[in-house]
Amino acid sequence: MLSRADLKQQAKEQLKGNLGMLFLCTLIVSAISFVIALIPVVGTVATYIIAPPLSLGLIMVYLSVTYGEKVEIGTLFNGFQCFGKSILLYILITIFTLLWSLLFIIPGIIKAYSYSMAFYILAENPDMTAKEALNESKLIMNGHKMELFVLQLSFILWILLTCITFGIAGIYVYPYMQLTTTNFYHNIKRKEEPVYEAAAEVVE
């Protein structure tokens, strides 16, 4: 298992030569979501329909960097190949997180971390169902939720810098954070092929 410092250093190395394209891809996703949200009446609904496959596509972009591949804007739209699954996965994550949050805030947060790798799993395993990706995320995040929380917390100064610079620092910070999270996913995922049957247990 790599340390937080190793994951961050790995991300810094991967940013070299890729920062501009990664930020551009992130900007495109944000711009599309923003424009769609402005559409009268249907904007909010359309955003919830378009955002999941776009988010999945953005994760595919970051995964491609960790594979050592060239960043291509077209990869952004590969998430639409799992259009229905990405929307269903988003709905399931939202529903189960909210249900657990009804008990207390903390259980909801814990479940959110349990499900946090589901989109990464679906991106790498598009043949999986949404429920299988969700359960696989629960499986690999078992014992690693606090690690991810601390990893994200370690970016607090970078986030403050982004706020102070009115978002300018985000050109570097967001891709840096996303790549580090993607490396975290690679660090904890099961090295063998996911066993779909085992992941198909009842979602909690």
C-alpha positions as CSV (number, residue, x, y, z in Angstrom):
1,M,0.0,0.0,0.0
2,L,1.3,3.4,-1.0
3,S,1.4,6.2,1.6
4,R,-0.4,9.5,1.2
5,A,2.9,11.2,0.2
6,D,3.5,8.5,-2.4
7,L,0.0,8.9,-3.9
8,K,0.5,12.6,-4.1
9,Q,3.9,12.4,-5.6
10,Q,2.6,9.9,-8.2
11,A,-0.1,12.4,-9.1
12,K,2.4,15.2,-9.5
13,E,4.4,13.1,-11.9
14,Q,1.3,12.2,-13.9
15,L,0.3,15.9,-14.1
16,K,3.5,16.7,-16.1
17,G,2.4,17.2,-19.7
18,N,-1.2,16.5,-18.9
19,L,-2.3,19.4,-16.7
20,G,-3.6,21.6,-19.5
21,M,-5.8,18.9,-21.0
22,L,-7.0,17.6,-17.7
23,F,-8.1,21.1,-16.7
24,L,-9.7,21.6,-20.1
25,C,-11.7,18.4,-19.7
26,T,-12.8,19.4,-16.3
27,L,-13.8,22.9,-17.6
28,I,-15.9,21.3,-20.4
29,V,-17.8,19.2,-18.0
30,S,-18.5,22.1,-15.7
31,A,-19.5,24.4,-18.6
32,I,-21.9,21.8,-20.1
33,S,-23.5,21.2,-16.7
34,F,-23.8,25.0,-16.0
35,V,-25.3,25.8,-19.4
36,I,-27.9,22.9,-19.1
37,A,-28.8,24.1,-15.6
38,L,-29.8,27.5,-17.1
39,I,-32.4,26.0,-19.4
40,P,-35.8,27.1,-18.0
41,V,-38.1,24.5,-16.4
42,V,-36.2,21.4,-17.6
43,G,-32.7,22.6,-16.6
44,T,-32.5,20.9,-13.2
45,V,-33.9,17.6,-14.4
46,A,-31.6,17.7,-17.5
47,T,-28.6,18.3,-15.3
48,Y,-29.3,15.2,-13.2
49,I,-29.6,13.2,-16.4
50,I,-26.5,14.5,-18.1
51,A,-24.2,14.9,-15.1
52,P,-23.7,11.2,-14.2
53,P,-22.4,10.1,-17.6
54,L,-20.3,13.2,-17.9
55,S,-18.8,12.5,-14.4
56,L,-18.2,8.9,-15.4
57,G,-16.5,10.2,-18.6
58,L,-14.3,12.5,-16.6
59,I,-13.2,9.7,-14.3
60,M,-12.3,7.7,-17.5
61,V,-10.1,10.6,-18.5
62,Y,-8.2,10.6,-15.2
63,L,-8.0,6.8,-15.3
64,S,-6.4,7.0,-18.8
65,V,-3.7,9.2,-17.4
66,T,-2.9,6.7,-14.7
67,Y,-2.7,4.1,-17.5
68,G,0.0,6.2,-19.1
69,E,-2.3,7.0,-22.1
70,K,-2.7,10.3,-23.9
71,V,-5.5,12.5,-22.7
72,E,-8.2,12.8,-25.3
73,I,-11.3,15.1,-25.0
74,G,-13.4,12.4,-26.7
75,T,-12.9,10.1,-23.7
76,L,-15.2,12.5,-21.8
77,F,-18.2,11.3,-23.7
78,N,-17.4,7.6,-23.3
79,G,-19.5,7.7,-20.2
80,F,-22.6,7.9,-22.3
81,Q,-21.9,4.3,-23.3
82,C,-23.1,3.5,-19.8
83,F,-25.8,6.2,-19.8
84,G,-28.5,4.3,-18.0
85,K,-26.1,2.6,-15.6
86,S,-24.4,5.9,-14.6
87,I,-27.8,7.5,-13.9
88,L,-29.0,4.5,-11.9
89,L,-25.7,4.4,-10.0
90,Y,-26.1,8.1,-9.1
91,I,-29.7,7.5,-8.0
92,L,-28.7,4.5,-5.8
93,I,-25.8,6.4,-4.2
94,T,-28.1,9.4,-3.5
95,I,-31.0,7.3,-2.1
96,F,-28.9,5.0,0.2
97,T,-26.8,7.9,1.5
98,L,-29.9,9.9,2.3
99,L,-31.5,7.0,4.0
100,W,-28.5,6.4,6.2
101,S,-28.4,10.1,6.9
102,L,-31.9,10.0,8.3
103,L,-30.6,8.0,11.2
104,F,-27.7,10.3,12.0
105,I,-25.3,12.4,9.9
106,I,-22.3,10.3,10.6
107,P,-23.7,7.0,9.2
108,G,-24.6,8.9,6.0
109,I,-21.1,10.2,5.7
110,I,-19.7,6.7,6.3
111,K,-21.9,5.3,3.6
112,A,-20.9,8.1,1.2
113,Y,-17.3,7.0,1.6
114,S,-18.3,3.3,1.1
115,Y,-19.9,4.2,-2.2
116,S,-17.1,6.7,-3.3
117,M,-15.3,4.3,-5.7
118,A,-18.4,3.0,-7.5
119,F,-18.0,5.3,-10.5
120,Y,-14.3,4.3,-10.8
121,I,-15.3,0.7,-10.8
122,L,-18.0,1.2,-13.4
123,A,-15.6,3.1,-15.6
124,E,-13.2,0.1,-15.5
125,N,-15.9,-2.5,-15.6
126,P,-18.7,-1.2,-17.9
127,D,-20.2,-4.7,-18.0
128,M,-21.1,-4.5,-14.4
129,T,-24.6,-3.4,-13.3
130,A,-25.0,-0.3,-11.1
131,K,-25.7,-2.5,-8.0
132,E,-22.6,-4.6,-8.6
133,A,-20.4,-1.5,-8.9
134,L,-21.9,-0.2,-5.7
135,N,-21.3,-3.4,-3.8
136,E,-17.8,-3.7,-5.2
137,S,-17.1,-0.2,-3.9
138,K,-18.3,-1.2,-0.5
139,L,-16.1,-4.2,-0.6
140,I,-12.8,-2.5,-1.5
141,M,-13.5,0.5,0.7
142,N,-13.9,-1.7,3.8
143,G,-11.1,-0.6,6.1
144,H,-10.1,2.3,3.8
145,K,-12.8,4.9,4.5
146,M,-10.7,6.8,7.1
147,E,-7.7,6.7,4.8
148,L,-9.6,8.4,2.0
149,F,-11.0,11.0,4.5
150,V,-7.6,11.8,5.8
151,L,-6.2,11.9,2.2
152,Q,-8.9,14.4,1.2
153,L,-8.4,16.4,4.4
154,S,-4.7,16.8,3.5
155,F,-5.7,19.0,0.6
156,I,-7.3,21.6,2.9
157,L,-4.6,24.2,2.4
158,W,-4.7,23.7,-1.4
159,I,-8.5,24.2,-1.3
160,L,-8.0,27.4,0.8
161,L,-5.5,28.6,-1.8
162,T,-8.0,28.0,-4.5
163,C,-10.6,30.2,-2.6
164,I,-8.0,32.9,-1.9
165,T,-7.1,33.1,-5.6
166,F,-10.7,33.2,-6.7
167,G,-10.5,29.7,-8.3
168,I,-7.3,30.4,-10.3
169,A,-5.3,27.9,-8.3
170,G,-8.0,25.3,-9.1
171,I,-6.4,24.9,-12.5
172,Y,-3.7,22.9,-10.8
173,V,-5.5,21.9,-7.6
174,Y,-8.5,20.1,-9.0
175,P,-6.6,17.8,-11.4
176,Y,-4.0,17.2,-8.6
177,M,-6.7,16.1,-6.2
178,Q,-8.5,14.0,-8.8
179,L,-5.4,12.2,-9.9
180,T,-4.5,11.5,-6.3
181,T,-7.9,10.0,-5.7
182,T,-7.6,7.9,-8.8
183,N,-4.3,6.6,-7.6
184,F,-5.9,5.8,-4.3
185,Y,-8.5,3.8,-6.1
186,H,-5.8,1.8,-7.9
187,N,-4.1,1.3,-4.6
188,I,-7.0,-0.4,-2.9
189,K,-8.9,-2.1,-5.7
190,R,-8.7,-5.9,-5.9
191,K,-5.9,-7.0,-8.1
192,E,-7.9,-9.9,-9.5
193,E,-10.9,-9.4,-11.8
194,P,-14.0,-8.4,-9.7
195,V,-16.2,-11.4,-9.0
196,Y,-19.6,-10.0,-10.1
197,E,-21.6,-12.7,-8.3
198,A,-19.9,-11.8,-5.0
199,A,-20.5,-8.1,-5.6
200,A,-24.2,-8.7,-6.3
201,E,-25.2,-9.0,-2.7
202,V,-28.1,-6.9,-1.4
203,V,-27.1,-3.2,-1.3
204,E,-27.3,-1.6,2.2
